[in-house]
Amino acid sequence: MIVNVKVIPGAKKNLVKPEEHQLKVYLTAPPVDGKANDALIGVLAGHFNVPQRQVRIIKGLKSRHKTIMIDN
């Protein structure tokens, strides 16, 4: 499954919010040294109830708009 995500780092709590054509993911982690990307993988793995190794960022490593691949 491929999911488009908009990431908001530095939020007060981790939260996944569905929108029309994407998910908006609020992260407490700062966008420094890949910490937000690591937190994003963990939050999405919990949201979709899959192991973290099945969640990959395939586009947008340094952007707030990312494309995520979730393997089943």
Buried (B, 14 or more C-beta within 10 A) or exposed (E): EEBBBBBBBEEEEBBBEEEEEBBBBBBBBEBEEEBBBEBBBBBBBEBBEBEEEBBEBEEBEEEBEBBBEBEE
